């Protein structure tokens, strides 16, 4: 397979493709090109970042308004 012979070209080609998933780990692409198994934990953690929402604070005529954070419990 041509992708296995020239990994740099294969990586460049993937980066130029609009349909390639954004944030897919570079090391896992190398495993795919070599025909090796990929670590799905690494893939999913790079594609789906979970972070708590930021606190929303605003100011109206000198009065600070805080909307607080969502309770994730």
PEKAPE-V186396 format. One record per residue. SS is DSSP state (helix for helix, strand for strand, loop for the rest). PHI is phi in whole degrees, -180 to 180 (* if undefined). OMEGA is omega in degrees with one decimal (NA if undefined). Layout:
ss->[SS/SS]
phi->[PHI/PHI]
omega->[OMEGA/OMEGA]
This chain:
ss->[loop/helix/helix/helix/helix/loop/helix/helix/helix/helix/helix/helix/helix/helix/helix/helix/loop/loop/loop/loop/loop/loop/loop/loop/loop/helix/helix/helix/helix/helix/helix/helix/helix/helix/loop/loop/loop/loop/loop/helix/helix/helix/helix/helix/helix/helix/helix/loop/loop/loop/loop/loop/loop/loop/loop/strand/strand/strand/strand/strand/loop/loop/strand/strand/strand/strand/strand/strand/loop/loop/loop/loop/loop]
phi->[*/-65/-66/-72/-79/-129/-65/-63/-64/-62/-63/-62/-60/-64/-64/-85/-84/-66/-87/-69/-66/-72/86/-69/-62/-60/-63/-70/-61/-61/-64/-62/-63/-85/79/-97/-72/-108/-94/-66/-62/-67/-62/-65/-69/-81/-86/-126/-80/-113/-137/-65/-65/-78/-72/-93/-127/-134/-133/-125/48/84/-103/-82/-117/-115/-89/75/-108/-71/-86/-90/-78]
omega->[-175.2/-179.2/179.0/-177.5/-177.6/-176.4/179.2/177.8/-179.9/177.9/178.7/-179.7/178.6/-179.2/-179.5/-176.9/-177.5/-176.5/178.5/-179.5/178.2/177.4/178.2/-175.1/-178.0/-179.4/-180.0/173.5/179.8/177.8/179.3/-178.0/179.5/-179.2/-179.0/177.7/176.6/178.8/-177.0/175.6/178.7/-179.4/-176.6/-179.7/176.7/-177.8/-174.0/177.7/177.4/179.9/177.9/179.1/179.5/177.6/179.2/179.2/177.7/-178.6/177.8/179.5/176.8/179.0/179.5/178.5/178.7/179.4/177.3/179.8/176.2/177.4/-176.9/-176.5/NA]
